[in-house]
Amino acid sequence: MAQILVRDLDEEVVATLKERARRHRRSLQAEVKLLLEGAARTDRATARRRIEEVRQQLAGRPMGDSAELVRELRDR
């Protein structure tokens, strides 16, 4: 499994993370890992929602063949 080293964190941030870990009865490492995993999942979910919004906006619109455009641009 991959490892990440984060340097130069503000002491207040570290103290807040330690307190949060203590409240949740986890180690600091487990708390930070959980936070990072949650943030990554949220970003993916947000991206998926945005993709679906764009798909809905474009639904029913005629789409041209992009191959012609690519050929035209390549021939320039």
C-alpha positions in Angstrom: 0.0 0.0 0.0 1.2 3.5 -0.7 2.5 5.9 1.9 2.4 9.7 2.0 4.6 12.1 4.0 3.1 15.5 4.7 5.7 18.1 5.8 5.3 21.5 7.4 1.8 21.1 8.8 0.8 23.9 11.1 0.9 22.8 14.8 -2.7 23.8 15.3 -3.8 21.6 12.5 -1.9 18.6 14.0 -3.4 19.4 17.4 -6.9 19.5 15.9 -6.3 16.2 14.1 -5.0 14.6 17.3 -8.0 15.7 19.2 -10.4 14.5 16.5 -8.6 11.1 16.6 -8.9 10.9 20.4 -12.6 11.7 20.2 -13.1 8.9 17.7 -10.8 6.5 19.6 -8.5 6.1 16.6 -4.8 6.7 16.1 -3.7 9.9 14.4 -2.7 7.8 11.3 -6.1 6.1 11.2 -8.0 9.4 11.5 -6.0 11.1 8.7 -6.3 8.0 6.5 -10.1 8.0 7.0 -10.3 11.8 6.2 -8.2 11.4 3.0 -10.2 8.4 1.8 -13.4 10.3 2.4 -12.2 13.4 0.6 -11.1 11.3 -2.4 -14.5 9.5 -2.6 -16.3 12.8 -2.3 -14.3 14.3 -5.2 -15.2 11.3 -7.4 -18.9 11.5 -6.5 -18.9 15.2 -7.3 -17.3 14.5 -10.7 -19.8 11.8 -11.5 -22.7 14.1 -10.6 -21.3 16.8 -12.8 -20.8 14.4 -15.7 -24.4 13.2 -15.4 -25.6 16.9 -15.3 -23.8 17.5 -18.6 -25.2 14.3 -20.1 -28.7 15.4 -19.3 -28.1 18.9 -20.7 -26.9 17.4 -24.0 -29.5 14.7 -24.2 -31.5 14.8 -27.4 -29.2 17.1 -29.2 -27.8 15.9 -32.5 -24.1 15.2 -32.3 -21.9 15.4 -35.3 -19.2 13.0 -36.3 -16.0 14.3 -34.7 -13.8 12.2 -37.1 -14.5 14.7 -39.9 -13.3 17.6 -37.6 -10.2 15.7 -36.6 -9.3 15.0 -40.2 -9.8 18.6 -41.1 -7.6 19.8 -38.2 -4.9 17.3 -39.0 -4.8 18.3 -42.7 -4.0 21.9 -41.8 
